Amino acid sequence: MAMDAISVIRAKRDRGELSDAQIDWVIDAYTRGEVADEQMSALAMAILLNGMNRREIARWTAAMIASGERMDFSALSRPTADKHSTGGVGDKITLPLAPLVAACGAAVPQLSGRGLGHTGGTLDKLESIPGWRASLSNDEMLSVLNGAGAVICAAGDGLAPADKKLYALRDVTGTVEAIPLIASSIMSKKIAEGTGSLVLDVKVGSGAFMKTLADARELAATMVGLGTDHGVRTVALLTDMATPLGLTAGNALEVRESIEVLAGGGPSDVVELTLALAREMLTAAGLPDADPAKALADGSAMDVWRRMITAQGGDPDAPLPVAREHQTVRAPATGVLTRLDAYDIGVAAWRLGAGRARKEDPVQAGAGVELHAKPGEHITQGQPLLTLHTDTPDRFGYALESVTNAYDIESPGTAFEASPVVLERIA
Ligand code: URA
């Protein structure tokens, strides 16, 4: 049957169901360049507005997997474990987590992405380490994995190329926050990558793409279903993203904080989530007795980090880039910090240069936001609350607009109940 992009767009625009044949055709034609970016943007917006049913999501995911090659790690002597986050602000967890899980005996082939919207990307963060390379051939990836136990790299051009194009397009067309598009994007890459087990970190709250628990549950259940149907042991944790994770949002700033965690320190929420995800990954990989807290404390996770960074051309001892300019936001009142909004902080970091406005834009390694307090802490008027970092000071004004209403300080003694880091588990 002859197909054309306009009828596929119209079908979804008019709330119809896309047939298997329409889905297979549009993904293949987009990957080959026959369907134009503007047509795929319109279809992505129609999907965001009108949704997809389970059959459509499963078919869309299968078509994205089929757009490229599938990898196979079955020859490795260690069980493989992988995790993927749906994206948050200050979410640097992959950086300490991958070497930590490798230090506990699993092989961690961590294919990661770049910043999407107001959320940061693991590859953008690691690229702030002098010399570090995100792009590896499949042979190089296997060699780092065999040598260090963990590898964090970009998915090769051959892996789910349909997602590669669509991901960059969604980032700049306001079409990120669609459950069918997020679920198929993440799961097509993870299934094509060939991991044996997968732990999903589904973020919930203002700084996440899912703002409510109900949406996060739906996304988690959709992805767990897709993984299980393809023979990947898949578990999801729903985790809090109302406030940024840790005390930094921005590329080099987050690398620095991750190294603190690997050195046995770092902010308690980052440590808690890293350990919770590590335990899930190790259990899913058949290593339930491993002790990730010990591997953080005894330096073995740091050893893997150093081997992994070095194997990818990076210098783990090189000073990290620092932004040329900074500006401090001071507390306007004394009291209890009861809210520090993850979305507003993520937008500020993005506006300072940590993220992209167009898919071809470079990011600034040093740009971002440093937090000097977290919700629940007592604040004194005039104390530094946030520091904004950028190489381009004309960005401060626009970034400051985003942080003006990012926090609430209530009268001293106001009761504050912290949200748990892990909200729910879906398997
Ligand atoms: N991460 C992905 O890989 N894809 C999305 O759509 C969102 C987060």
Residues whose N, C-alpha, C, O or C-beta is under 5 A from the ligand:
A	BS01	URA	S85 T86 G87 G113 L181 I182 S185 I186
